[in-house]
Amino acid sequence: MQSTTPIGDCFPGTRKQQRNALERLGIHTARDLLYHFPNRYINFADGGQSGGTITGTITGIHKRRTGGKRRVMVAEATIVAQGERVRALWFHQPYIATKYAKGDVVTLNGTWSGKNKPYLANPMITHGDETSQQSRTPDTLTPLYPETHGISSRWLQTKIEELLRDDAIKNIEDPIPEDVRKRLRLPRLYDALLLTHKPRTTNDHEVAKKRFVFEQVFLLQIRQHLTKHTRMQRSAFPVPASIQSAHAFMKSTFSFTPTKGQRRAVSDIIRDIKKKKPMARLLEGDVGSGKTAVAAAVAYGVVTSTTDSNRPQVAYLAPTDILARQQFETFVDLFKTMPVHVGFLSGKICRKFPSKTQPSEATDVPKTRMKRMIASGELDVVIGTHAVIQKDVAFRNLALAVIDEQHRFGVAQRKQLVSASRDTLPHLLSMTATPIPRTLALTMYADLDLSVLDEMPSGRKQAVTKVLASRDKGEVYDRIRQEIDRGHQAYVLCPRIEEHGSSPMRSLKKEYRHLADSVFPDRSVAMLHGKMTPKEREHIVDAFNDGSIDIIACTTVIEIGVNVPNATTIAILHAERFGLAQLHQIRGRVTRSTKQPYCYAVTDSKNEDTLQRLRVFEETHSGFDLAEQDLTMRGSGDLAGFRQSGVPDMITEGLKNPKLVEYARKEAQHIVAKDPSLTAYPLIQKQIDQQAAENA
């Protein structure tokens, strides 16, 4: 059989329930199954790495529902091993009770729980005899695989071993070129698969993991460098912008002194857009570091670079209505005394500044007229949401495209903005307020040049951050009242809008009613969430901005685009639900002024790892430091947005090994520079095509 053989053809006798389970695990071909790696191993020789290991006879087994609020289904078994009675519980796995029966001899490995009545919690269970444990090779590790209802880890192990015995699989083609493998001393693909699925020692597993980590990072780097190579074959409109003019704009327009990082970023960007090759640059900065100021200064430099009728245009794309509208209002305020025409385009709202009847105001215009103004070049800067990249929106002379919070847009959407059917490409400036560790930036954005804002504008204060238990929520609300009495405003954030089954998590709607009716009946409290219409959200944000609302009970809809300098306090309920990077982004909502901000992370969690993570949040105020911690503790998927970007989890391991990433980057650069069509590397091309199809 081949690695591309459908999984049903590999094992013709597979039952429908098992086929459905494989589908849920994303296993469609032989290769998918071979790349379904263990998430841990058991060494039976030392009693099991994850807890207790016993072999005995089942004397009773049944399924039941637990008591209390959650009432989950469990399978419960009693096993007699060497004369001792042992209890085992499988939570959310009642099917175990139908798969095994009284009298079965089984081997269990799991973690001991329960102080007064110890039991094995969710142990691995396999059929066997009383000597099965002794019959194992002492130095062989037993893999445990991610499983789902209908398929056990043992079933997966058996099928994978069957595949590995197939002659065709033994000769499976390796996408890593032989010279690269030899240079870096990496095992060939089949050997690495053996070391992963049938390791004799922990070192075997580590050797295989290094090879697969390199493979994933290497292929991603090839894709990124191919993207850059393709883009550099195109031409761009060279913008005759002035660095001095842009710097003068920042100095005269903003109330703060631009940081060195801001001035450096503006200079780098303008030097790029003066060239005939399309710029692709990522502007990265912590919350409140002044990315919008850089974008505005560059936009000013672009649209004022010439006075002829072919004036270059700027498109500014934001992921939400709230952020797009905020940026429109910011640009209007910045350009109100200048001959710059700004438009706003979202799904239902279109606005233009200045208005012919009221030059200092923006006015609503019909969408059809807005599109005509964009096409004719009447509008210099167009700010909006996805509506800006619709097929019927055509710019006359788009010279610069700015994507705010770029990781919230799909790859196809970013390409759509910069690859319209024209001879020249616009220059591209992507921005993100999610601090990205350098290793991750080199891995994820090898096709982009990087500018980093590593300073904060003068006068900004760090938020006083406290982690508190839910029982102390009353104390948090007392502190919010003190801030409101000082004339300030506050947010109370809940992860979920509605109640959800038996979950003890309090919903936004319930917390809002509690705040409005019981805690702050004498104050103005409003609710804000993503299911409200754009008009409803706009009304709430405007009222909060002008001080008519004291407290907003909200979801993470405020995370991007809500900028109210008078809001100084935020309470994040069920804070354990968020990664460090996202918590920091949320905390940034109250660091928009020189007033002292406060952030309270409220949790019911008793898990020590979770509490440790929240303590890191409490003590660390640098977004870059928190991103590094998040990467170590939870992986790249929890750095806002990267879970949805098609990045394999294996790459997370690579990000912890900067030297390996650098090797992969250099090898990928060399291959693309030597053979950009990949004519000599058909297996690499095949893998890239397959990944592109999966991520489309």
Secondary structure, 3 states (H helix, E strand, C coil): CCCCCEHHHHCCCCCHHHHHHHHHCCCCEHHHHHCCCCCEEECHHHCCCCCEEEEEEEEEEEEEECCCCCCCEEEEEEEEECCEEEEEEEECCCCHHHHCCCCCEEEEEEEEECCCCCEEEEEEEEECCCCCCCCCCCCCCEEECCCECCECHHHHHHHHHHHHCCHHHHCCCCCCCHHHHHHHCCCCHHHHHHHHHCCCCHHHHHHHHHHHHHHHHHHHHHHHHHHHHHHHCCEECCCCCCHHHHHHHHHHHCCCCCCHHHHHHHHHHHHHHCCCCCCEEEEEECCCCCHHHHHHHHHHHHHCCCCCCCCCEEEEECCCHHHHHHHHHHHHHHCCCCCCCEEEECCCCEEEECCCCCCCCCEECCHHHHHHHHHHCCCCEEEECHHHHCCCCCCCCEEEEEECCHHHCCHHHHHHHHCCCCCEECEEEEEECCCCCHHHHHHHCCCCEEEEECCCCCCCCCCEEEEEEHHHHHHHHHHHHHHHHCCCEEEEECCCCCCCCCCCCCCHHHHHHHHHHHHCCCCCEEEECCCCCHHHHHHHHHHHHCCCCCEEEECHHHCCCCCCCCEEEEEECCHHHCCHHHHHHHHHHHCCCCCCCEEEEEECCCCHHHHHHHHHHHHCCCHHHHHHHHHHHCCHHHCCCHHHHCCCCHHHHHHCCHHHHHHHHHHHHHHHHHCCCCCCCHHHHHHHHHHHHHHC
